[in-house]
Amino acid sequence: MKAKTKNTRRRVARVLEGSGNVFADLGLPNPEQELIKAQLALQIYTILKGSGMTQAEIAKILGVRQPQVSLLMRNRAGTFSVARLMEFLTALRQDVEITVRPSRKEHGALSVISF
């Protein structure tokens, strides 16, 4: 009886360090804006998830229809502007603060800081 040999190939993963903005790394348009929207949507999702309210109740508070709440709950903020997401946060009893300060870099950056 012949011994069977197993053909094993080692795969080498190629890893590239990201820029910190997946939208920029993927070459999508307006990557900084998309990152801010994703960060704001995450804050909204966290608040909604912990609220214990139904999507219909949340929709009344936010002034939208239930399907739009469903989009937010699935982190699909693409249809909402940054301003609209900030309005949602204030409707959810959150303070939103915008700080503008000089940058040490050639181009300023956008960020979301939550407490």
Secondary structure, DSSP 8 states (H G I E B T S, - for coil): -------------------S-HHHHTT-SSHHHHHHHHHHHHHHHHHHHHH---HHHHHHHHTS-HHHHHHHHTT--TTS-HHHHHHHHHHTT----------SSSS--------
